[in-house]
């Protein structure tokens, strides 16, 4: 009988993946409202096309205020590179106007002063902002210890046993987040996402070159 493998803790995962992909140091990507628009554009789209679509959107309109006031068809034309532009354009316009009505501007820096759970809840009140989008905004624009969970992180976390097999992606945010110190959440996110993209792939994971293989409870399970 094969001895049971002791699963790694999140801290041990960080220690193992840091030499492979790190170190990572947080720097703001966009302001929170711009990050919100960028995150909508990035849904089901590559990073390259998301960046191009966001740049073209800002070059076309010049400001979030102008985007909020623009015709949906104009927004569609500016973000075609992002894919699903007919879905994303009205979503961007609607949420920008909802934020503007609520705050009176697009300055969301006050979120950094709120307790993390309250900041998440504030964002999730708006149409189209779920746990992942809220976490991305708080993490990438404000440096708060929010843990975004995308498909790569969700897959890797399940395979490593960091989350249970029945845990949903939305539930995974709140389970993974407290597994590491607040100052390590940003790096934890990036280590897992890089590992999922480069090694622990959905189809044919590269277990033979995985630094976590010896402690991985899913090693050797055929995929796709």
Steps between C-alpha positions, in 0.01 A plus 500: 500500500640839394560726801278804513674820391490782752353793318691827485384810681452825310818635661697198376355550151624859501845392616521241222369723220685818593833389344312393185299817432584769754558712674199721439467851639172684487465813290166660407383410150212747454283709728205298641234622254729443202590158640128422505468580129816306418376195693173495307698516176724213613216252546548204261776697325879478488710751694639642176158567348368637829786749520452605139126542540541705820764724342283556194199574718690764697666643189157529336313666788774648717324450832264272691247786509494506119459123483208515743330762281578330168265305278529124546578456129798732534628299795451176305712632215781601737519163679457253214843350568375375838241262356139476619496877448121514459466359852785696656417844359158542667638342818784754516267792434247384757745436784685828439173689524399309811831591666466862389148522643616346828828686555471809284839430343728211406732548796468170689810544713280502811471121463856468633384645833216251545526156662567249222165321525312831492695615194415175324133531588491861381633401158282190464185712525558615143376310198760261359742519795542162665759370748774468238459850355477656845817320611690605187410866551599498867817298447642644180403865535512552877735229625247354742534132599212379284547169317368491143428144384501435127469167322873423535511569873179307557640196317839504673349554844267204451775271374722590794217445743507858624124507439255212500359337185154650554614856570380745234721764342309774682548324834870445430580872536412508868660160571837566335538861614564434873738211433796736479599824671336812351831620362537172306156487335610687186797268445291191582256600227775553242691182587189285458390668178846466345524137605159428351590662170847350461501162678172389660304532178139390462597251229821298531646661813880486507531296820848381400635856529287618792681605818189408699462151352635304797239650732214530252207265573391522134830399342463238231128554444445506125355820361348548157 
